[in-house]
Amino acid sequence: MPKNKPISKETKSLIREQVLNGKSKSQVARDLSITFRTVWNHTKDIHTQKVIPKEIKDKIRKEVIEGKSKYQVAKDYNLCRTTVYRLTEDINGNTSNGWAGIRGKTLDLLQKIVTNGYTYSPNGGYVQQRYRTLRKYFPTIRRVTIYGRTIFYLKGKEGEAARAFLERVNKKIISYQELKQVTDVFRVDLSKSEKKGFLRKNQKKIYGKLRGSQSTSNSILKEAQAEFDGFLRRFLPSEVL
């Protein structure tokens, strides 16, 4: 959630409820995709001093000594990062295995890219900064911004990223020109059947709206079908149809 954006009363109530139920303020911020400062501002009167057993403290220190980042340890144990830093202030943490700057949401982003081959950028700013940091250590990471969405992906995973984007794109109609724009941006070429599938998928959305209107006649549906078939013939090879 962007900074300074007002939040609803329901969200304020949810923030307080989760903190009162024992969840750390940093975890609430991550779960609701809002800043820690926003959570803290609405829970100043709630003191959350979590009693940490000695065995957990020992595990935390052991994991940091072995190389796990303090951010990741805090996330794994559902603790505030300042708590982990306080418990390990005498230990020089190994930030993301020596990758300076790769922590927090940037680290989460990297994990998703490595796991799936691509991922959408989280909401909020710092997209360019995160991209520069990731590219510094992983030059095979690429970025595409189209229709207001930013996708990070690994070199060689262009096809998967493009198909995932087309499945989730928030547009009412994908025309052939728009479909070509997407594939050109990702520098991939879809098969004839895939092109036909994406175009037909959006054709069904159009028909669904037409059929939902009782005032729509069969002649309009036939006209729409004829127009769409003509559209495909102009832009796709005849063997696709």
Beta strands, then each sheet from edge to edge (+ up, - down):
strand 1: 118-120
strand 2: 141-146
strand 3: 149-154
sheet 1: 1+ 3- 2+
end
